[in-house]
Every structure is written in C-alpha cells, then in structure tokens.
Amino acid sequence: MTIDLLVIHTNRLEECRAFYAGLGLDLVPEKHGTGPDHYAATFADGGVLELYPATRRPETGYLRLGLTAPTRDAEGRTPGRHTLTDPDGRTVVLTVPEPGR
C-alpha cells in the first residue's frame, strides 16, 4: 500500500505554498471544475500533495509529515533529519540523504 494523495486545508495558502516549495516541492496552481484554486505537487512515486484554502472545509489540524528531499532540492540543508514547522504549526520532518544515495 502507498499513500497516493494528501490534502492539507489551510488559512495560510500562500505561506504554506512558499514553505513547501522551499523544501523542494514543485507546487503548481490547479483548479478542478468550479472548486477553489489550490496547489499540487507530484512526488516521484506518483503520490500527490495538495494545498487547499480552508473555505467550505475547516483548516487541517495537527498532522506530522515526513518528507525525504533529493539532495539537489535540499536548499542548502546538511544531510540528516531536520524537524521543521510549517506556517500552520504542523511538524515536518525533512530527511536529506547523504550525496550519492
């Protein structure tokens, strides 16, 4: 089993987009039919992370994410585990592998 979709609803859409883009995710604007404008990033395995404005649905509460960044997308972070906090207070553990792994 794999995770193929993770949706986060936020009141800080642009701040969250900037945070996750800063981790190396390529977030692109999307809109499905008459739904709200939002952002989506597709992972190497095909899974998708979507950031939606909290409008009809409430803001996503506590959630802990674990992401592994390709070394080239690590934004200058050293190899290892980095515990970060997104603009809504969610914990994001970013693993940066050693170069060549």
Stockholm file with secondary structure:
# STOCKHOLM 1.0

chainA/1-101         MTIDLLVIHTNRLEECRAFYAGLGLDLVPEKHGTGPDHYAATFADGGVLELYPATRRPETGYLRLGLTAPTRDAEGRTPGRHTLTDPDGRTVVLTVPEPGR
#=GR chainA/1-101 SS CCCCEEEEEESCHHHHHHHHHHTTCCCEEECCTTSCCEEEEECTTSCEEEEEESSSSCCCCCCEEEEECCGGGSTTCCSEEEEEECTTSCEEEEEECCTTC
#=GC SS_cons         CCCCEEEEEESCHHHHHHHHHHTTCCCEEECCTTSCCEEEEECTTSCEEEEEESSSSCCCCCCEEEEECCGGGSTTCCSEEEEEECTTSCEEEEEECCTTC
//
